[in-house]
Amino acid sequence: MDSFNDVFQAAQAYCKERMVDATYNLYIAGLEPISFEGSGQVTLRVRNDFIAKIVRERYLPMLEEAFKSVLGFDVLIDLVVPSESPAPVPAATRPGQRPAVPAQQEELPSGKYEFTFENFIKGSSNQFAYAAAQAVAANPSGAYNPLFIYGQSGLGKTHLLNAIQIEIRKNHPDFNIVYVPCEKFTNEIITAIRAGTTEQFRYKYREADVLLVDDIQFIAGKESTQEEFFHTFNTLHEAHKQIVLASDRPAKEIKSLEERLRTRFEWGLTADIQPPDFETRVAIIRRKAELLRLDIPDDVTEFIANHLKNNIRQLEGAVKKLNAYHMLEGIEPVIGVAQNAIKDILNETQPVPITIEKIISEVGRTYNVSPTDIRGPKRNSNISAARRTAIYVLREITGMSMEDIGKEFGGRDHSTVVYAIKVMEKDIAADQRLRETVEDIIKNVRA
């Protein structure tokens, strides 16, 4: 079996299902597989520079998503054009005419390609959230506004947000739909404030017909972000525009969330997603295998369902891993192979080591202070407060020595770090708002 060719053909089939035939035939069908490196580097040959330019600009993300759907992991795609080959003229182009470029509407709507309602496996654990999402997609701003979906990581919240987006775009192609992770929203606010472009930022979000925000819990403790989002929320809600929010916990448990926002998040409908039961886990595994055209025996399906209980991404990852073994090495999906796949998945999805940069970055976003200033010598009150918080959180999460922490903050000595931690402990004990802010920072860093 020519395994890389099989993988490539499956990736092409993935694209073909999502493109207009003429577009697919012009840009994807003529690609040729050259090599696949173990590091995840895929090299494809393109007929000419014109095709290469269009593929890079419009279809590379879809190709990367296609390979990931087949292999179960990310790849980097390199397009090469044979220098010795003259650029052929597309058959539909007459002499003297420029090649026709497909119209913009022929491309996929934004959103994850496979995250549709049809591909969402329903069960008792998610039926309510699924029905609410469908109602919102069918009647934007007329059903539940806002819709607030919450649940642990990996249970399908992002899938539902993308399914809402794709369905509304299909039925209302003229709608301005904005989907954004909360962390990106926060970073855009910080950038806009520094660059003096807040009006452009506000126009982007307040002119939306539908606003979907993922991981809204990251707004906790960030005063500038909460202030801006409060006014954005009000503007959209008063204009009867649809708002959908997703969080890893209910609004009442986002401790340093302003009460005025908490109240608004609960204005509409709150729907939770719980870990899937056994029957739903089996259905998810079978559906994913069907999409990958992989035949998994019942005993292997049940083995996976019995060992991966709390995370849909892990279930799908196990199936993708089995498919990669089958496609690249010809290994059939049996119990022994599934054991290895589960072991690999569990190892891959353990929390990544908490980095110092992540802690300082999260504290910086909360206090609207740059990581450089937190590490640097400036001593104005806001920067000093952010620095003390970063030192305290770093100690709490990593357990690093005082000396090592001091090195991370411009070479400060042991006594300075000890003093900062003692001040924080005293302030946290006396100030409930600070205590909740620190708790939310720690939760967000560990998320």
SVG drawing of the C-alpha trace seen along z (x, -y; Angstrom):
<svg xmlns="http://www.w3.org/2000/svg" viewBox="-38 -57 58 64">
<polyline fill="none" stroke="black" stroke-width="0.4" points="0.0,0.0 1.3,-3.4 0.3,-4.9 1.1,-8.6 -0.9,-8.5 -3.8,-7.0 -3.6,-9.8 -3.4,-12.5 -6.4,-11.0 -8.4,-11.1 -7.4,-14.7 -8.5,-15.6 -11.8,-13.9 -12.3,-16.0 -11.8,-19.1 -14.0,-17.9 -17.0,-17.6 -16.6,-21.2 -15.9,-23.0 -17.6,-23.8 -16.6,-21.2 -15.1,-23.7 -13.0,-25.3 -11.9,-21.9 -10.9,-20.7 -8.9,-23.8 -7.0,-24.1 -7.0,-20.9 -7.4,-18.0 -4.2,-18.7 -2.0,-18.7 0.6,-15.9 2.0,-14.4 5.8,-14.6 6.9,-13.7 5.8,-13.3 8.3,-13.8 7.9,-12.3 7.9,-15.8 4.6,-16.5 6.0,-18.3 4.0,-17.6 5.3,-18.6 2.9,-18.9 3.7,-19.8 1.6,-22.5 1.3,-23.0 2.3,-26.6 2.9,-29.8 -0.6,-31.1 -2.3,-28.0 0.3,-28.0 -0.6,-31.6 -4.3,-31.0 -3.9,-27.8 -1.7,-29.5 -4.0,-32.5 -7.4,-30.7 -7.2,-27.0 -4.1,-26.2 -6.0,-26.2 -8.6,-23.8 -5.8,-21.5 -4.1,-21.5 -7.5,-20.8 -8.0,-18.0 -4.7,-16.3 -5.4,-16.8 -8.8,-15.1 -7.1,-12.1 -4.0,-11.8 -5.1,-13.3 -2.3,-15.8 -1.3,-19.1 0.9,-19.2 2.8,-22.0 2.3,-22.1 4.9,-23.2 3.9,-23.9 6.6,-23.5 6.4,-24.5 8.6,-22.7 10.8,-25.4 11.4,-23.7 7.7,-23.3 6.0,-26.1 2.8,-27.3 -0.1,-25.6 -3.2,-27.6 -6.4,-26.3 -8.6,-24.6 -11.5,-27.0 -9.3,-30.0 -9.2,-31.3 -6.1,-32.9 -5.7,-36.4 -8.0,-36.0 -6.8,-35.9 -7.6,-32.7 -11.0,-32.9 -10.7,-33.2 -13.6,-31.6 -16.1,-33.9 -15.7,-34.6 -19.0,-32.9 -17.7,-29.6 -15.3,-29.3 -16.3,-27.8 -17.9,-29.9 -15.7,-30.7 -15.7,-28.2 -14.3,-24.7 -15.3,-22.7 -16.5,-19.6 -18.1,-21.4 -21.7,-21.3 -25.0,-20.3 -25.0,-17.1 -21.7,-16.0 -22.6,-16.7 -23.5,-13.5 -26.4,-14.0 -27.0,-12.3 -28.6,-12.9 -25.5,-14.9 -25.8,-17.5 -29.3,-17.3 -30.5,-20.6 -27.5,-22.6 -27.8,-21.1 -31.5,-22.0 -30.9,-25.5 -28.1,-26.1 -30.3,-24.8 -33.1,-27.2 -30.7,-30.2 -29.3,-29.2 -32.8,-28.9 -34.1,-32.2 -31.2,-34.5 -32.1,-37.0 -35.6,-35.6 -35.1,-32.5 -32.7,-33.0 -30.5,-36.1 -27.9,-35.7 -27.3,-31.9 -24.8,-30.9 -23.3,-27.4 -21.0,-26.0 -19.1,-22.8 -15.7,-21.3 -13.1,-21.5 -13.5,-19.1 -17.2,-18.4 -18.4,-20.2 -18.9,-23.9 -16.7,-25.1 -18.4,-22.7 -21.8,-24.2 -20.6,-27.8 -19.2,-26.9 -22.3,-25.0 -24.4,-28.0 -22.1,-30.2 -22.2,-27.9 -26.0,-27.4 -26.7,-31.1 -24.3,-32.0 -26.0,-29.4 -29.5,-30.8 -28.4,-34.5 -25.4,-35.1 -25.7,-38.8 -25.3,-38.7 -22.1,-40.0 -21.1,-37.2 -18.2,-37.6 -16.7,-34.6 -13.8,-35.3 -12.0,-33.6 -12.2,-35.8 -8.4,-35.9 -8.2,-37.4 -10.9,-39.9 -8.8,-41.0 -5.6,-41.3 -7.4,-43.3 -8.6,-45.8 -5.1,-46.2 -3.7,-46.8 -6.5,-49.2 -5.9,-51.3 -2.2,-51.5 -2.6,-52.3 -5.4,-54.7 -7.7,-52.6 -10.6,-51.9 -13.2,-53.3 -12.2,-50.7 -12.3,-48.0 -15.8,-49.1 -17.1,-49.2 -15.9,-45.7 -17.8,-44.2 -20.8,-46.5 -21.8,-46.2 -22.1,-42.4 -25.5,-40.8 -24.2,-37.7 -21.4,-37.7 -20.1,-34.4 -17.4,-34.5 -15.6,-31.3 -14.0,-30.9 -15.7,-34.0 -14.3,-33.0 -11.0,-34.6 -12.7,-38.0 -12.5,-37.6 -10.5,-40.3 -9.7,-42.3 -11.3,-45.6 -10.7,-47.3 -12.0,-44.2 -15.1,-43.9 -15.9,-47.6 -15.6,-47.3 -17.5,-44.1 -20.3,-45.5 -20.9,-48.3 -20.6,-46.0 -23.1,-43.6 -25.6,-46.4 -25.3,-47.9 -25.9,-44.5 -28.7,-43.4 -30.6,-46.7 -30.3,-46.3 -31.8,-42.8 -28.6,-41.2 -27.7,-37.6 -25.1,-36.9 -23.7,-33.4 -21.2,-32.8 -19.3,-29.7 -17.5,-29.2 -15.9,-26.4 -18.2,-27.3 -21.5,-29.1 -21.5,-32.9 -22.1,-32.8 -18.8,-30.9 -16.6,-33.4 -15.7,-35.0 -14.1,-38.3 -16.8,-39.0 -18.6,-42.3 -22.1,-41.8 -23.6,-43.9 -22.0,-41.4 -23.0,-38.4 -26.6,-39.6 -26.6,-40.1 -25.0,-36.7 -28.0,-35.2 -30.7,-37.3 -31.3,-34.7 -30.8,-30.9 -28.1,-29.0 -27.4,-25.5 -24.8,-23.1 -22.9,-20.2 -22.0,-17.2 -19.5,-14.4 -21.1,-11.9 -22.5,-8.6 -21.3,-5.3 -23.8,-5.1 -23.0,-8.6 -19.2,-7.8 -19.7,-4.8 -21.8,-6.8 -19.1,-9.5 -16.4,-6.9 -18.5,-5.3 -19.4,-8.6 -15.7,-9.7 -14.6,-6.4 -17.4,-6.7 -16.2,-10.1 -12.6,-8.8 -13.9,-5.7 -12.2,-3.5 -13.7,-0.2 -13.3,0.2 -14.5,3.6 -17.2,3.3 -14.8,4.6 -12.3,1.9 -15.0,-0.8 -16.2,0.4 -12.7,0.6 -12.0,-3.1 -15.4,-4.2 -14.7,-2.5 -11.3,-4.1 -11.9,-7.6 -14.9,-9.0 -14.7,-12.7 -13.5,-14.3 -14.8,-14.1 -11.6,-15.4 -9.8,-12.4 -12.3,-10.0 -11.9,-11.6 -8.1,-11.8 -8.0,-8.0 -9.9,-7.3 -7.6,-9.6 -4.6,-7.9 -5.9,-4.5 -6.6,-5.9 -3.1,-7.3 -1.6,-3.9 -3.8,-2.3 -3.1,-4.8 0.6,-5.2 1.6,-1.7 -1.2,0.6 -1.9,1.6 -5.4,2.8 -7.4,1.3 -7.3,4.1 -7.3,3.9 -3.5,3.8 -3.3,0.9 -6.1,-0.9 -4.2,-0.5 -1.2,-2.3 -3.4,-5.0 -5.1,-5.6 -1.8,-5.8 -0.5,-8.3 -3.7,-10.4 -3.6,-10.6 0.1,-11.6 -0.6,-14.2 -3.5,-15.7 -2.0,-16.0 -1.8,-19.7 1.3,-21.2 3.9,-22.4 2.8,-25.9 5.3,-28.3 6.5,-31.5 5.6,-33.4 2.0,-32.2 1.6,-33.3 3.1,-36.7 1.1,-37.1 -2.2,-36.3 -1.4,-38.7 -0.4,-41.4 -3.8,-41.0 -5.6,-41.3 -3.8,-44.4 -3.5,-45.8 0.3,-45.9 2.9,-44.5 5.0,-41.5 8.1,-43.7 7.0,-46.2 6.1,-43.4 9.7,-42.1 11.3,-45.5 12.2,-48.3 9.2,-50.6 7.5,-51.2 4.2,-53.0 1.3,-51.5 -0.4,-49.5 2.8,-47.8 4.0,-47.1 0.6,-45.5 0.8,-43.4 4.4,-42.4 3.5,-41.3 0.6,-39.3 2.8,-37.6 5.4,-36.7 2.7,-35.3 1.0,-33.3 4.3,-32.0 5.2,-30.8 1.7,-29.2 1.7,-27.3 5.3,-26.3 6.8,-26.2 10.0,-27.8 12.6,-29.0 12.6,-32.6 16.0,-33.0 14.8,-31.6 11.7,-33.7 13.9,-36.8 15.9,-36.0 12.7,-36.0 11.9,-39.5 15.0,-41.4 17.4,-39.8 15.5,-40.9 17.0,-39.5 15.5,-36.9 14.3,-39.4 12.4,-41.4 10.5,-38.3 9.7,-37.3 8.4,-40.8 6.2,-40.8 4.6,-37.4 4.0,-38.5 2.3,-41.7 0.1,-39.7 -0.9,-37.2 -1.9,-40.1 -3.8,-41.9 -5.6,-38.8 -6.8,-38.1 -8.2,-41.6 -9.5,-42.2 -12.1,-39.7 -12.0,-41.2 -8.2,-40.7 -8.6,-37.2 -11.1,-36.4 -9.0,-38.0 -6.0,-35.9 -8.1,-32.7 -9.4,-33.5 -5.9,-34.1 -4.8,-30.8 -7.8,-29.0 -7.2,-30.7 -3.5,-29.8 -4.3,-26.2 -7.1,-25.9"/>
</svg>
